[in-house]
């Protein structure tokens, strides 16, 4: 047994740490993890300056075992209350105990072990996996090893020692390379001594977080790895890819604007209620046509590694840009203000009951450490929506799609979705008759379980431009999102489906009377027309939890 092995076994024996499991080149006998890995941290720390504090803070965040308790600290002089829990105070130097020195000594041995190319590899402490590197080039290589198009993100955080950034003139370029391969990956610089110009360069490159002291590091870590916060009366609305397609292909319709106007009206009306009863709305969006262009280019130029590396960044930009395009529609004419705000996924810790009650929050993805922990790829926008709803305790998710429910097969089979037809009553009548012929055996279902959708009981094959099956599968909702809803959710109870353009599913009988193409139900429009019909559908789903179809984990008795 080597000296390092004896020291580590001694630490385990005396109870300094509960367990240490090296993922590669097993230092200890391989054991099964007693719980799921919570986070992966990549650390550039050649002088072992920041690793001990990171381990201590994150162990207190994710590990149930507590350190020695000492009296609480006092708030900052600037009025901001940074009072810390008792078990974390000793890492700030207050009431220092032998445990501090033990952890620092332990991390020195871990650092030597992780740098050994023959034995090296990440090690796991308290549910967090740490990978330590000595220079920026090796750090980027580690990112490249685990960065593949459409694969889940691997690292939850990248931490740099400030002295490394100070000594390397090209530090900003390395930070930019990390961001290119994982667009929403938080990067933090820990320590002092960086010039103002270098700090600006690194911030623009992607290192958006910094910590000059142990106190600041504690605050940043507990923000980036913030625990789930349950919002009162929360609902998550997703503007689906098919709804985005409708807005792109049907030039004379403004239904996306009507959707946002309705959500704005609901928020304004909620201000009269008691704070805890107000509706909190979070909205997400898919990558849409921008994401499709990135995917198509990747598949076309599969032999070009540079294009492959750019895919995560392009999809990340697509998610942000789609939400920024939607934001102008949330304008309240009564107050003259915009009632929505775009938040980066890294700013999720700012959300609370007060902020969510004031504005509709537009978010691209779930918290990044949740995506790493649960293995959610960036392009799986449905899964990110469900994970985001679960993080904030929302009981219902509303999907805005180009369908008004769940059917035995695609309700648009037989309808030329993406074709521009001539303005002719005869042509439109023939198209309608052909559509009705294809849909004569179709049926809409009010409540459907996840198992029924995953088992293939309902066909989720898509429809092409000419109304024929196009061979694509997984429509309505991704399989990964359905599995996440079934296996990982305690708060989310149901997923409701609302049509972005309900008028597409009806044909005129006489005057303002219309009949559904499949169910044959009739509806009479009021003076607001189809805009009013869409507003009622959204209100029913968001406020009352009612829709033509909903997905549940399992059928209730």
N, C-alpha and C positions, 0 to 999 in steps of 0.2 A: 504494500500500500504506500502510495507517495505521500509526501509531506502535506500537499494540498488536500488530499483525500482525508488524512487524519484530522486536519484542522476542521474541515467541513463536518465530518462525523461528530467531532466534539461539540460544535455549535448546535447540532441537532440534538445530541444527547442531553446537553444542559438546558435545552428549551429556548434558546435564543430565537430560533425560527422553527416553525412547525414542520416544514418539508421543503426540500430543494430538489428539483428534477431537471437535469440538463437534457434538453431536447435532442441534441446531437452529441455523439460520443459520450454515452451515459457515464457521468462521474459516479453516480450512486446506482444501486440496483434499480432497474426499471420498475416503477409502480404506477398504478392507475390513478389518474387525477380524481380527487374526491369531489370536484365540481368543475363546471365549465370555465375555460380560460376567459378572463374578463377583458384583458387588453394586451397589446404587444407594443413595446417601446424600443425604439432604435436610438441609441445614445452615442454621440461623438464626444468622448471624454478621455483624452489620452493621459491626463494627469490625475484622474480620479477625484475631480473637484465636485461634480454635480450628482454623480451616481448615488452616493449614500443618502442624500436628501430626497432624491426621487423615490428610492426604494421605501424610505420611511413614510413619506407622504402617501404614496399609492397603496402601501400596505395598510395604512389606517383607513383608506377609502374603500378598499375592496376586501380586506381580510377582517374577519369577525374578531380575531384576537386583538386585545387592547394593550397598549404600552402603559408604562407607569404614569399615574395621574399626578398632576401638579396644579397649583393655583392658576386660575385663568389670567390671561393678559389684559392689559388696558386698551381701550379703543385708541385709534390714531388721533392726533391733534387736529387734523383737518375736519373732524366731525364724522368721518366715515367709520362705521362700527365694524371693525375687523376682529371682533372677539372670537377666539378660536376654541374648539373643544378641548377639554382637559387633556385627553390622551395625545394631542398633537403638540402641546406647548413645549415639551422637552426638545423638539427638533429646532425650536427657535432659540435655544440656549438658556431657557428659563428652567431652573431646577434641574440642571444637567445630571444625568444618571449614568452609571456604568453601561447601560444598554446602548447609549449613543456610541460609545467607543467600540462596543462589540459589533454593532452594525457596520461602522466604518471599517473596522479591521476585516470583517467578513467580505465587504465589497471589494477590498483590495485584492483578496485572494480570487474572488469571482472575476475581477478585471483581468488578472494575469491568466486565469484559465480561459476566458473568452477570447483573449488575444492569441492564444497558442494555436497556430494553424493546423497542428496535428490533432489536437483534442478539441479545438474551439467549437463554439456554437452557442446559441441562446440558452439562458437558464431561467427558471420560473420560481418566483417567490410570491406567496400569498395571492395567487390567481393572476399575476401579471408576468408576462414573459419579457425579459430584457435581453437585448443584443447590443454589445458594446464594441465600438470600433475606435481606432486610433487616429484616423484621418478622414477627410471629406471624400476622397476618391473611393475609399472602401465603403463609405456610407452610401454613395450613389450606386455602387455595384450591388450592395444588398437590396436597394430599392428595385433595381433592374431585375434581380433574380426572382422577386416575388410580384413583379408588375407585368401582367398580361392583359391584353384587351378582353373585356367582358368578364374578367375574373373578379371575385370579391376583393376589397382592399385588405392588405395584409397587416400593415402597421397602424396603430391607433395614434401614435405621437412620434415625432422626431425632435430630439433635444440636442442642442449644441452648447458646448462650453464656450463662453465668450472669448477666452484666450485663443481658441482655435480659429474663430471668425476674425479676430484681430490680426493674427499672424498670416492669414492667407488672403492675398489680394483678390483672388477669384472666388471668394466665399459666396458672393451673391449669385454667381453663375451656377454653382453647385446646388444652391437652394432652389433656383429656378428649374433645374433639371428634376429635382424631387417633386416639385409641384406639377410639372408636366406629366409625370407618371401617376400621380395621385392628387387630383385637383383639390379635394377638400381635406387633405391630410394636414392637421395642425403641426406647425413647426415653431419651436420656441428657443430663444437664445437666453441662456442663464449666466448671469455674472455681469461685472462691470468692466470698463476699460475700452469700450468700442467708441470710435469717433462718431460724431453726429452724422457725417456724410456716409460712413459705412453702415450705420444703423438704418438710414433712409434707403440705401441700396438694397439691403437685405429685406426690408419691409416690402418694397416694391416687388422683389423677387418671389416673396411668398412666406417669409418668416414673420407672421403677423403678431406674434406674442413674444413678450420678453419679461424677464424677472431679474431684478438687481439684488434682491435679498431673499432670505428664506421665507419671510412672511409673504412677499409677493409671489414666490413660487407656489406656496401653499394655496394662495387665492386662485392663481391661474389653473393649477391642477384640479382644484375642486370646482372650477367653472367648466373646464374642458371635459371632465369626467363627472359632471353633475348627476346626482341621483334623479330618478323620475319624479316629476312634479305633477300632481293631479290637479287639473283645472276644473273649476265648477262649470257644469253644463256645457261641455266642449263638444264640438263636431268638426270633423276633418272632411273637407270637400276636395275631390280631385278632378281637375279638368283633363279628361282622358285624351289619348292620342286620336281616337276617332272623332271626338268633338273638335279637336284642332284641325283635322282633315276637312271636316264640314266647313269650318270657317275659311279654309284656304280655297276649296273647290267651288263653293256656292258663293259667288261674288256679291249677290244682291241681298244676302241675309246678314243680320247683325246680332245673331243670337248670343254670341259670347258677351257682347255688350249688355244684353238684357239679363244674362246670368249675373254679371257683376253688379249691375244696378239693383237687382233684387236683393243680393247679399248686403249691399250698402244700405238699402231701406230697412232691412231686418236689424242691422246693427244700430241704426239711428233710432228705431222704435224701441230697442232694448234699453236705451239709456233712461227711460222712465221707471224701469224696474229696480228692485233692490239689487245691489251689486252681486250677491251670490246667486241670484236667479237669472242674471244676464247670460245671453248666449255668447260663447266664445267660439270663433270660427278660424280655423287654420286651413289654408288652401295650398295644394300642391299641383304640380303639372308634370307631364311626361316630356321627353326630349323632342317629340314631334318630328316634323320634317327636317329640322336641323340635325337631330340625332340620326335620322335615317340616312341623310347625306354622308355623315361621318362613317356609319356602318358600311354603306355601299362603297365608299372610297377605300375603306380598309380591305374589303373583300376583293375589289378590283385590282388593287396594287398590293397584294399580299406579300410580294417579294421585296417590298420597300420597307425596311425596318423603321425608318424615320416616321413614316405615315402610321405604322402600327403604334409607335410610342405616343403619337399625338392624339390618339382616340380618346383616352380618359379626359384630357383637357378639353377637347372639342365637345364631348358630351356634357361635361360640367358647365362649360359656357352656354350650351344649348338650354340646360335646365334654368340657369339664371336669366338668360335673355327671354325665354318664354314667359317667365313670371314678370319681368320688367315690362314686357309688351302688354301684359294684362293689367298692370297697376293703373294706367290712366283711366280705365273704365270704372274704377271705384271712386267716382267723383260725386260728392253730395252737393246738389244744387242749393239746398237750404242753408248750409253752413259755408259753402264755397271752399271746402277742404277735401283733400283726398283721404279716403277712409281705409287705405291699405298700405302696408309697408313690407318691402322685400327684405328678408333676413337671410344672411348666409347660414348654412347649417352649423357653422362653428359658434354662432351667436344664440343658440337655442336656450342657453342658461339665463338669458334676459327675460324670457317669457314667464309671466306670472298672471294671476287673476286680474290684476289692475291693468297691465299692458294689453292683455288679450281682450279685455272688455272695451278698450278705446278704439282699436283698429283691427281690421282683418289682417292676419299675418300670413304672408306668402313665403313658403319655405321650399327649397329644392329637394332636400333629403332628410332622413332621420339623423340624429347625432352620429358623428363619424365612429366613435368607439362602439356604438351599437351595431353599425354596419360591419365592423371588424369582428366583433364578438359573435354575431349571428350569421356571418358570411353572406351579406347582401351586396350583390354587384351594383355598380353605379347606375346601370341602365335599367335595372328592375324597379321602375318607378312605382308600380303597384305595391311591391313589398315595402319600399321605403314609406309609402303612405300609411300602410297598416302599422309599421313599426313606430312611426311618428305619433299616430293616434294612440297606440298603447303607451308610449312614453308619457303622454300628457293625460292619460286616463279618459279619453273620449270613448263613449259607448257606441257611437255609430259613425260610420264612414259613408259618405255620399259620393257615388261615382257618376260623373257627368259623361255619358257616352252617346254614341249614335245608335242607340236602341232604347226602347222603353221598358225592357224587362228581360227575363230569361225564358228562352223558347227551346223547343225540342231541337231545332236547328236554326241557322241564321235567318232572321226575319227579312233580310234584304235579298235572299236567294230569289233570283228572277228579276231583280231591279238593277238597271244600269247605273251603278253608283257614281262613277267618275266620268261619265259621258255627257257631253253637252248636247241636248236634243233640240231640234227645231221647234219654234213656238207654233205648234199645230194641234188643234183639238183632236184630230184623228190620230196623230202619232201618240199623244198623251193617253188617249183612250186605249190604244193597242198595248202600250206599255203597262197600263194598269191591269188590263185583262190578263196579260202574260204573268204579271206579278201575282195576281190572285190565284192563277192556275198553279203556280209553284208553291204557294202557301196554303193550299186547301187542307192539308193534313197537319199543319203546324199548330202548336198550342203554347200559350203562355202560362207560366207557373208563378204563383204568389210567393211561396217560400221554398227555397232549395238549400239543401245541406252541402257542406264542403265535400263530403265523401261522394255525393252523387255527381258533383261536377268533376272531381278527380277520377272517378271510375269510368267516365265516358258515357254515362247515362244520357247526357245531353251533348249534342254535337257542338263543338266550338270551332268548326272549320270556317274560314273566312270566305268572302265573296269577292270576285274580281270585277273588273270594269264592265263586263258584259252580263253580269248577273249570274255567272257560273261559279262553282266552287273552285277556289284558287289553290287548294292544297295546304294553305297556312293553318296552323293550329294554335290553341291557347288563347283564343279571342275572349273578349269580355273581361277576363282577369288572368294574370299569369299564374301558372301552377305553383311557383315558388311563393307567391303572395297568399294563395289559398292554404298552402301547408303552414306558412307562418301564422296565419289567422287561426288555424286549428291547434297548433302545437305551442305557440309562444304567447298567446294573448289571454289575459285575465279580465281586462276591462272592456275591450271591444266586443260588443254583443252581436252586431249585425252590420251588413253592408247593403246599402240601398242603391238601386239603379234608376237614374233619371235621364230622359232623352233630351239632348241639347236642342233638337228641332222636332217636337212632337207632331208638327203638321205633316211631316213626311209619311207618317203611318196612317193618315186618314185621306179619304176621298170625299168630295162634296156630293151630298145627296140633293139638297135644295136650299138655296139661300145661305143661311148661317148654320145649317145642320150638316154634320159630317159623320161618316161611319169609318170605324177602324178596319184596316185592310185584312186583319187576321181574326181578331176576337169578334168583329161585327158590332161592337158596342157603339152607340150613337152619342154624340155630344153636340150641344148648342153653344156657340160662341157668343160672348157678350160684346160690348162696344170696344173692349181692348183687343179683341181678336186673339190670334195665336200668341201674341206677347203676353197677354193676361193668362192664357192657358199655361205657358211655360212658367210664369211667376207663381201661379198656384201650385204647380208640381214641385218647384224648388222649396216653397214655403212648407208644403206638406212633409217633404223629406227632411229638411234641416230643422224645423221647429217641432213637428209632431211625430217624426219618425215613420211616415207613411209613404209607400211607393207601390207601384204595380208589382214589383218583384224585389225580394231581398234575399241575401245569403246569410245563413246562420251556421254555427259550428255543428249543431245537431238539432234534430227536431224535438220540440218540447212535447211532453206527454199531454 
